[in-house]
Amino acid sequence: MLAIWFFLSFIGPELKLPDATLRLSPFYYYGTPLLHGLQVWSVVGVVAVAAIALGLGTLRFARKDIGV
C-alpha cells in the first residue's frame, strides 16, 4: 500500500492524474495542515482508504496464513 501512496504522490502529478486521485495519498498532506488548516473530508477519505486496505489485508492474512 505504501508503494501505491508513493506512486500517487510523487509520480501522479507527472502523469497529470486528477487532484481527487492525488488526495488519496497521505503524503499529499505532508506539511499542508500547518499552512492551510486541516481539511476534514480529505482526512476522512484517507482514513477510509486505509481502513479498507487494513480490512483486505486482514482477510488475506486469515485465508493465506492461518486458514489451512
N, C-alpha and C positions, 0 to 999 in steps of 0.2 A: 504494500500500500504506500509505503514511503517513496518508492520509485515512481509511482503514479503521481503523487503530490509534487515530487521534484520535477517531473516532466511537465506538469501543468503550470507550475510557477516560473520555471526558468526557460523552457523551450516553447511553451504555449504562446507567448507573445510574438515570437519569431514566426510561428505558424499562423499568426493572426486569428487565434481562437477567440470566440466571443468572451466578453468580460464576465458574463454569468458563469462560464466554464472555469475561468481563471479563479473565480472566488471560491471554488470548491477546495482549493488547496490552503492549508493553514499557513504556508509560507507566504501567501499573498498578503496576509495581515501583519507580517513582521514589521513592527515599528509604527504602523499606521494608527493603532489606538491612541498612541501618545500625540499624534499630530491632528487626527480628525475625530477623536472620540470613538467609543465602542459602538459598532454597528450591530445591533441586537439580532436582526434577522439573518445577517451573514454568519454570525457566530452559531446561531441555531442550525443553519444549513450545514456548517462544518461538523457540528456535533452529531447531526443526523447521519451524515455520510460516515463518520467514524463509528457510530453505533451499528450501522448496517454492516460495515466491514468487520467489526468485532463479532457480531452475530453470525455472519457467514464463516468466519474463521473458527468460531466455537463449534458450529455444526460440522465443519470439515474435519476438525480435530477429533470430535467424538466418533465420527464414522471411520476415519482412517486409522487413528492410533489406539483408541480404546475399544471400539466395537470390532469384534472378530467375525 
